[in-house]
């Protein structure tokens, strides 16, 4: 700075004026050059905006960005912000709309009918005849998953199966022929043998529906949903489903000692669990609750009274409807 001042003094007044004018001209040229560069950048940004802001789809947007990497590199920050802005506009709105639709749908479900699926596994066993009588007395739909090996154990048990088959309130489904001989890990390690076992049972009972429940496993495999509780059983379930079987699990299980009639938890608690799943829409499919019990639980009078009591507790709700499992899930 000091050297510039000394130079001006030496030049005199005329020289100083000439120096200042020359400096101004240089500064003006500098700003014009900057303006031209800015104009060029604005032109690129406008072109990017023209190409990217109104694409038909986000896939097109991604392709367009990748096509002209040279232009994008000239303004990396602006390009990234532009793409982020477009994606934000395109993605945030559907998320909000989806959440709103979900809330609206759940609000509608509150006033819709509720569906209870009473299911029994392992029959025919000693409690099967009592189940048949209680279901008839209460006049509700129910589902039984049968084991062929059990029906072959005695003439009495086979007659109990025949009661099921002739009862219009009870539908019969497939629970395998052998019940895995209670060696589940070994059974599910051979998916082809699992299919063979279920096919044997299907033919033995001449079941009209290819509906199954897998012994010792809570597995769901329908066209609309899939859930596997133990991964080692997945392939066996897939093979069954690939061969036309729909596989059903459960939301609530209730166990009662068949000899003593003592339940694993009180009737009131099981009723509350079912009601809470419905009220809070927390079952696998909202407004649909599948209850699992087993035939041998009801050979004792205490167990029979508990079953009748649970049905009565659910029956007090006029919007609760008992359904066959083949109608699961009921949707609106």
C-alpha positions in Angstrom: 0.0 0.0 0.0 2.8 2.5 0.9 4.6 1.7 -2.3 1.4 2.5 -4.3 1.1 5.9 -2.6 4.7 6.9 -3.3 4.2 5.8 -7.0 1.2 8.1 -7.3 3.1 11.1 -5.8 5.9 10.6 -8.4 3.4 10.5 -11.3 1.9 13.9 -10.4 -1.8 14.8 -10.8 -2.2 13.8 -14.4 -0.4 10.6 -14.0 -2.4 9.8 -10.9 -5.7 10.4 -12.7 -4.5 8.1 -15.6 -3.6 5.4 -13.1 -7.0 5.6 -11.4 -8.9 5.4 -14.7 -6.8 2.4 -15.7 -7.6 0.6 -12.4 -11.3 1.3 -12.8 -11.3 -0.2 -16.3 -9.6 -3.3 -15.0 -12.1 -3.7 -12.2 -15.0 -3.3 -14.6 -13.6 -6.0 -16.9 -13.2 -8.3 -13.9 -16.9 -7.9 -12.9 -18.0 -8.4 -16.5 -16.0 -11.6 -16.6 -17.6 -12.8 -13.4 -21.1 -11.9 -14.6 -20.5 -13.9 -17.8 -19.4 -16.9 -15.7 -22.5 -16.5 -13.4 -24.7 -16.2 -16.5 -23.2 -19.4 -17.8 -23.8 -21.2 -14.5 -27.3 -19.8 -14.4 -27.9 -21.2 -17.9 -26.7 -24.6 -16.8 -28.9 -24.6 -13.7 -31.9 -23.6 -15.8 -31.1 -26.4 -18.2 -30.9 -28.8 -15.2 -34.1 -27.5 -13.9 -35.8 -27.9 -17.2 -34.6 -31.5 -17.5 -35.1 -32.7 -13.9 -37.8 -30.8 -12.1 -40.8 -32.3 -14.0 -39.8 -35.9 -14.9 -42.5 -38.5 -15.3 -40.9 -40.7 -12.7 -38.0 -40.8 -10.2 -36.3 -43.5 -12.3 -36.2 -41.0 -15.2 -34.7 -38.4 -12.8 -31.9 -40.8 -11.7 -31.1 -41.6 -15.3 -31.0 -38.0 -16.4 -28.6 -37.0 -13.6 -26.2 -39.8 -14.7 -26.3 -38.9 -18.4 -24.6 -35.5 -18.1 -21.9 -35.9 -15.5 -19.8 -33.1 -17.2 -22.4 -30.4 -16.6 -23.2 -31.7 -13.2 -19.5 -31.5 -12.1 -19.4 -27.8 -13.0 -21.9 -27.1 -10.1 -21.7 -30.1 -7.8 -23.3 -28.4 -4.8 -26.2 -26.9 -6.8 -26.7 -30.2 -8.6 -26.9 -32.2 -5.4 -29.2 -29.7 -3.8 -31.5 -29.8 -6.8 -31.7 -33.5 -6.8 -32.3 -33.7 -3.1 -35.1 -31.1 -3.4 -36.8 -33.0 -6.1 -36.5 -36.3 -4.2 -37.8 -34.6 -1.1 -40.8 -33.3 -2.9 -41.5 -36.6 -4.6 -41.0 -38.8 -1.5 -42.3 -36.8 1.4 -45.8 -36.4 0.1 -46.5 -40.2 -0.4 -45.2 -41.0 3.1 -47.6 -38.4 4.6 -50.5 -39.6 2.4 -49.8 -43.3 3.3 -49.7 -42.5 7.0 -53.0 -40.5 6.7 -54.6 -43.4 4.8 -53.5 -45.9 7.4 -54.9 -43.8 10.2 -58.2 -43.3 8.3 -58.4 -47.0 7.7 -57.8 -47.9 11.3 -60.4 -45.4 12.4 -62.9 -47.1 10.0 -62.1 -50.5 11.5 -63.4 -49.4 14.9 -67.0 -49.5 13.6 -66.5 -52.7 11.4 -67.4 -56.2 12.5 -64.7 -58.2 14.4 -63.9 -61.8 13.5 -63.0 -64.6 15.9 -61.6 -67.9 14.6 -62.0 -70.7 17.2 -59.5 -73.5 16.2 -58.7 -76.9 17.8 -55.6 -78.9 17.0 -54.6 -82.6 17.2 -58.0 -84.2 17.0 -59.6 -86.6 17.1 -58.7 -87.1 20.7 -60.6 -87.8 23.9 -61.9 -84.2 24.2 -63.2 -84.1 20.6 -66.7 -85.4 21.4 -67.1 -82.6 24.0 -65.9 -80.0 21.6 -68.5 -81.1 19.1 -71.3 -80.9 21.7 -70.3 -77.4 22.9 -69.9 -76.0 19.5 -73.4 -77.3 18.6 -74.9 -76.0 21.8 -73.4 -72.5 21.3 -74.2 -72.5 17.6 -70.9 -71.0 16.5 -68.5 -71.7 13.6 -65.2 -73.4 14.4 -62.3 -75.1 12.8 -60.5 -78.4 13.6 -57.0 -79.4 12.4 -56.9 -83.2 12.2 -54.2 -85.8 12.6 -54.8 -89.0 10.7 -52.6 -91.1 13.0 -54.9 -90.2 15.9 -58.0 -91.2 14.1 -56.4 -94.6 13.5 -55.7 -95.2 17.1 -59.2 -96.5 17.9 -62.8 -96.9 16.6 -64.0 -94.5 19.2 -61.7 -91.7 18.0 -62.6 -92.4 14.4 -66.3 -92.0 15.3 -65.4 -88.7 16.9 -63.9 -87.6 13.7 -67.1 -88.6 11.9 -69.0 -86.3 14.3 -66.8 -83.4 13.3 -67.2 -84.2 9.6 -71.0 -84.3 9.8 -71.4 -81.1 11.9 -72.2 -78.1 9.7 -70.7 -75.8 12.3 -67.3 -77.5 12.2 -64.9 -77.5 9.2 -62.0 -80.0 9.1 -58.5 -79.1 7.9 -55.0 -80.7 7.8 -52.6 -80.9 10.7 -50.3 -83.6 9.1 -50.8 -87.4 9.3 -48.0 -88.1 11.8 -47.8 -84.9 13.8 -44.0 -85.1 13.1 -44.0 -88.0 15.6 -43.2 -85.1 18.0 -39.6 -84.8 16.6 -40.1 -81.5 14.9 -36.6 -80.5 14.0 -36.0 -83.8 12.3 -39.4 -83.6 10.6 -38.9 -80.2 9.1 -35.3 -80.9 7.9 -36.9 -82.9 5.1 -39.4 -80.7 3.2 -40.3 -83.4 0.7 -41.2 -85.8 3.5 -43.3 -83.0 5.1 -45.3 -82.6 1.9 -45.8 -86.4 1.6 -47.0 -86.5 5.2 -49.6 -83.7 4.6 -50.7 -85.2 1.3 -51.3 -88.5 3.1 -53.4 -86.8 5.7 -55.3 -84.8 3.0 -56.2 -88.0 1.2 -57.0 -90.0 4.3 -59.7 -87.6 5.5 -60.7 -86.6 2.0 -60.5 -83.0 3.0 -62.1 -80.5 0.6 -59.8 -77.6 1.4 -56.0 -77.5 1.2 -55.7 -75.7 4.5 -53.0 -76.7 6.9 -51.4 -75.9 10.3 -47.9 -77.2 10.9 -47.4 -79.2 14.0 -45.3 -77.6 16.7 -44.9 -74.3 14.7 -46.7 -71.0 14.4 -46.3 -70.4 10.7 -48.4 -68.4 8.3 -48.1 -68.7 4.6 -50.9 -67.3 2.5 -50.8 -65.4 -0.8 -51.3 -62.2 1.2 -48.9 -62.7 4.1 -46.0 -64.8 5.4 -44.7 -65.4 8.9 -42.3 -68.1 10.1 -41.5 -68.5 13.8 -38.6 -70.9 13.4 -36.4 -70.3 10.4 -35.4 -74.0 10.1 -39.0 -74.8 9.1 -39.3 -72.1 6.4 -38.4 -74.3 3.4 -40.9 -77.0 4.5 -43.6 -74.4 4.7 -42.7 -73.0 1.3 -42.9 -76.5 -0.3 -46.4 -77.0 1.1 -47.5 -73.5 -0.1 -45.9 -74.2 -3.6 -48.1 -77.3 -3.7 -51.3 -75.5 -3.0 -51.6 -75.4 0.8 -52.5 -72.3 2.7 -50.9 -72.4 6.1 -52.4 -70.8 9.2 -50.9 -70.0 12.6 -52.6 -68.2 15.5 -52.7 -65.0 17.5 -53.6 -66.4 21.0 -53.0 -69.8 22.4 -54.8 -71.2 25.5 -53.7 -74.3 27.2 -55.7 -76.3 29.8 -54.5 -79.5 31.5 -56.7 -82.2 30.1 -56.6 -84.3 33.3 -57.1 -81.7 36.0 -58.9 -79.0 33.9 -56.5 -76.3 35.3 -55.7 -73.7 32.7 -52.3 -72.0 32.1 -54.0 -68.7 32.8 -57.6 -67.7 33.8 -60.5 -67.5 31.4 -60.8 -63.7 32.2 -57.2 -63.1 31.1 -57.6 -65.0 27.8 -60.8 -63.1 27.1 -58.9 -59.8 27.8 -56.0 -60.7 25.5 -58.4 -61.4 22.7 -60.4 -58.2 23.3 -57.2 -56.1 23.6 -55.9 -57.4 20.2 -59.2 -56.3 18.7 -59.4 -53.0 20.4 -55.8 -52.0 19.8 -55.8 -53.6 16.3 -52.6 -55.6 17.2 -53.4 -59.0 15.8 -51.6 -60.2 12.7 -54.5 -58.8 10.6 -56.6 -56.1 12.3 -60.1 -57.1 13.4 -59.2 -60.8 12.9 -58.1 -62.9 15.9 -57.3 -66.6 15.7 -57.5 -68.6 18.9 -55.6 -71.9 19.2 -56.7 -74.7 21.6 -56.2 -78.5 21.6 -58.7 -81.3 21.7 -57.3 -83.1 24.7 -57.9 -80.1 26.9 -61.6 -80.8 27.1 -61.9 -84.3 28.3 -62.4 -82.9 31.8 -65.6 -81.2 32.9 -63.7 -78.2 34.2 -62.1 -77.7 30.8 -65.4 -78.0 29.1 -66.9 -75.3 31.4 -64.0 -73.0 30.6 -64.5 -73.4 26.8 -68.2 -72.7 27.2 -67.4 -69.7 29.4 -65.0 -68.2 26.9 -67.4 -68.5 24.0 -70.1 -66.8 26.2 -67.8 -64.0 27.1 -67.0 -63.3 23.4 -70.6 -63.8 22.4 -71.7 -60.8 24.5 -70.2 -58.5 21.9 -72.7 -58.1 19.1 -70.0 -57.0 16.6 -67.9 -60.2 17.3 -68.5 -62.9 14.7 -67.2 -66.5 14.7 -65.8 -67.6 11.4 -64.2 -70.6 9.7 -60.5 -70.3 9.2 -60.9 -70.7 5.4 -62.5 -67.2 5.4 -59.5 -65.6 7.1 -58.8 -62.8 6.9 -62.0 -60.7 6.6 -61.2 -57.4 5.0 -63.3 -54.3 4.1 
